[in-house]
Each structure stands twice: as C-alpha cells, then as structure tokens.
Amino acid sequence: MMKLPVGGRPREEDTWGGTNRKALIAVEAFVGLSAFAGGVALMLGPKGSILPLSTSLLDGTPFADYFIPGALLALVIGGGMLGAALLLWRRRPSALTVAMASGAALMIFEIVEFSIIGFNPLQVVYGGLGAVILWAANHRWLAMGPRHQALGSRLLYLHIREDQHHQSTSVPHGSGRGE
C-alpha cells in the first residue's frame, strides 16, 4: 500500500514514475529536434539540395518544392513535440493533452507523407514514435481520473484545496464571535 505524503495526495512520482515521465520527455524532445532540423533543411534546400530528395516525388501534389512540407514539419511536428516536452518537463496541466495531440499529428503527418511520396522506412519509425507518445500520454491521462483530465485541472485542484482549507478554518455560526 502506498504511503501518502502530508496533505493526503500522492506525489506524481509515486503514481507515474519519474522514469516514465522523463522517457516521454526524451522521446518528445528527440522527435521535436529531428523534425525541426529536417524541416529547416527542407526549407533551406527546397529543391533537394540539402536532403537528397527529388522534386519529382511531389508531382501531382499541390507542392512545387519541399519548402511548405518542410515548414509544416518544422513548425507543426517539431514545434508541437518540443512544446509538449517543455510542458511536461514544467509539469503544466495541459502537457498530456498537447502530447496526445502531437503524437496524433505525427501519425497523421506520416500517413499523408506515405500517400504523397510513397514508402520510406523512416515513416514507420516516426509513425511508431507518434503512436508511442499518444499511447503513453493517453495512458497517464486516463489514470489521472476525471478530476484531473480537463485543461487547467491543476488550477481546479488548487481552488478546491483552497476552499477546503477555508471551510476547515472558518468559524461556525453561533460560536459567540462577532455575531
């Protein structure tokens, strides 16, 4: 049985090990940095001069070169993953929601990429990482219970605790003080 600290609420490290949280941060940071770097490389060499990609792969798509796909990769995937890692590192209430959205976005990005340019083994690797991020964040989110699942749940928790403290320290009616 888990011994609760003072205040009766288990620490996050007790309910979701620090190792699991750190692993999710590491995966999000890795994916975010690699997506950002890859996106910037595509934007700087949109005709395939930095990354060896033929623009003929984009025939029949709305893209003439790799600048817009690179911008989407850097900003949406890279920025989303780095933002999710930062929020989780700083223990923000929206961290798991952003992580789930970023994992889903990465999976969708890889499916769209596959449908446009065909198969590349990295699509499986990164799509799989997106699935792992989505699963891990969702698993933790569901384990937290409905009280903590909403955005801003930490603020709600603090508000409830403040109300409970106020109620326990208030003077009951009829005590003879100032009535």
Secondary structure, 3 states (H helix, E strand, C coil): CCCCCCCCCCCHHHHCCHHHHHHHHHHHHHHHHHHHHHHHHHHHCCCCCCCCCCHHHHCCCCCCCCHHHHHHHHHHHHHHHHHHHHHHHCCCCCHHHHHHHHHHHHHHHHHHHHHHHCCCHHHHHHHHHHHHHHHHHHHHHHHHCHHHHCCCHHHHHHHHHHHHHHHHHCCCCCCCCCC
